[in-house]
């Protein structure tokens, strides 16, 4: 059986489209994160815990909070929140670096 020319032409167009899409995916994979953005992420990971320390220390207060309508979670919650933030941020930065390699 003979394949009609319009079918062959359509297949050729699909193959060309797939090749163009593959080239664009390859370009995205090979693209590296700019140094400035990488340094900004690292800087934020270092400075954000310091800037948020008063907020986390707020959980560590002791005494009566009935006038402020706050719940007393204790110091363990403050340390947990700080540690969780640093672990998540560091892990995301590490994933970004590994994807570039």
GIRA-V775314 format. One record per pair of residues at least 6 apart in sequence whose C-alpha atoms are under 8 Angstrom apart, sorted by sequence separation. I is the first residue (numbers start at 1). J is the second residue. If there is no record, write none. Layout:
I/J + I/J
//
This chain:
65/71 + 65/72 + 62/72 + 61/72 + 60/72 + 62/74 + 59/72 + 60/73 + 61/74 + 59/73 + 60/74 + 61/75 + 59/74 + 60/75 + 59/75 + 60/76 + 60/77 + 57/75 + 59/77 + 60/78 + 59/78 + 58/78 + 57/78 + 56/78 + 56/79 + 56/81 + 56/82 + 53/82 + 49/82 + 49/85 + 49/86 + 45/86 + 45/89 + 45/90 + 42/93 + 41/93 + 33/100 + 32/100 + 31/100 + 30/100 + 29/100
//
